[in-house]
Amino acid sequence: MPSRIFTYGWLSALALAMVAGCATVRTTSGGSVGVDRQQTMLVSASEVNRSADKVYHQTISEAQAKGRLNRDAVELERVRAIAMRLIPATGVFRSDAPGWRWEVNVLSSKELNAWCMPGGKIAVFSGLIEQLHVTDDELAAVMGHEIAHALREHGREKAGQSAGVGMAAALGGALLGAYYGVDPSLGQNILGSVGDLAFMRPNSRGMEQEADRIGVELAARAGYDPHAAISLWEKMGRVSGGQPPQWLSTHPSHESRIADLRVYADRVQPLYRAAHKGG
């Protein structure tokens, strides 16, 4: 029995090492907020960028066909003007980012949502603007946060993690099934759930925190009040109502998020003041 335990334990460790053993990269410089975590990438940037570009333009085409693309010219101009101030600030984190083929559109939807796909493909949902009655500073906080995800290539990182956890769960489930004489899919489901809670969700929260911190710096450098991120999330907290416990969520709780934003908004406040002096 001990030898069997050792054998299966060693094989499980080997499977996990296969997932974790890839080279790490540094997608961005740390900036004033000091986001400098190295990332493990299991998927190529070119593959992710091609897929993102295809999905983005499909989304835009569908919205246009349904009459939901850029219906309000004033709203669109407002969003694009904010983007044009944020984009130059991305060079602090990535020298190549200001030269991306940026696209900025507004989709008519009641959703409180916005996103920036790899390569600078931005969409802001009208519901976010209209239901929250966002100021320009608050809208810059949203867009800076989403741009930060693209700068850090969180989508690419997440794709690799999903594949890695799935591989570990499949291998580990087979090993457990062989050892205990049970259906391998049962072990796989258990390991997959544990991996999701112990690894995937915390990493999602970590990515959200990185995007929050980089986002307030982008906003500050572009001349938008970084503390507007706090009022934004206070509004989000009021409209979202109850939410699951933080450990079951892919996003930080509103309370922990706001507390972190206060610290980093204060840190980049001198950049905001300097942007206005320079203007």
C-alpha positions, 0 to 999 in steps of 0.5 A: 500500500505505501508503495502504491500511495507513493507511486500515485502521489508522484504521478500526480505531482508530475502532472501538476509540474507539467502544468506549472513548469512553463516559462514565465513572462513579464507583460508590463512594467510595474508603473507607479502602482508596482504591478510586477507579477510574472505570468505563466502563459500556455497560449501564444499571444498571436493565437489569442489576438487572432481569436479576439479580433475575430470575436470582436468584429463578429460582435460589432457586426451583429450589434450593427445588424440589430441597430445597437451599435453607436446609436447615440453620437454624443455618447460615442464621442464622449467614450472615444474622447476619454479613450484617446486620453487614456491610450497614450498613458498605456506606454508607461506599462507597455511601449507597444500599446499606444501603437495597437490598432485601437477600436472604441465602440458603444453597444446599446444594452442595459448591461452594466458592462465594458470590456477591452479585448487583446490588442485594444478592442474596446466596447462600453455598454450604454447601460453602464453609462445611463444607469449609473449616471457616470461622470467622465472620471468614473467612465475613465476608471471603468475604461482604464480598468478594462484596458489594464486587462488587455495590457496584462494579457489576462485573457491569454493568461486565463486561457492557459490556466483553464487548460492547465487546471483541466489537464491536472484534473483529468490526470489526477482524476484518472489516478484517483480512480485507478487507485480507489477503484472508482469512476475516474470522472468522479475524481476529475469532478472533485479535483476540478472543483477544488482547482477552481476554488483554490486556484482559478477564482483567487487568480481571477480576483488577483487579476481584477486587483491588478486591473484596478491598480493599473486602471487608476494610474492610467486615469491619473496620468490621463488627467482623470481623478483616480478617486472616481474609481471609488465612487464608481464601485460604490454605485456598483455596490448599490445597484448589484445588491447581494453578492456571494462570499468573496471566496466563491467569487471571481471578483473581489468583494466591493468592500475589499476592492474599495479599500484597495482602491483608496490606497492606490488612488492616493498613491497616484494622486501626484500623477493626476496633479501633474497631468493638470499642471502639464495641461 
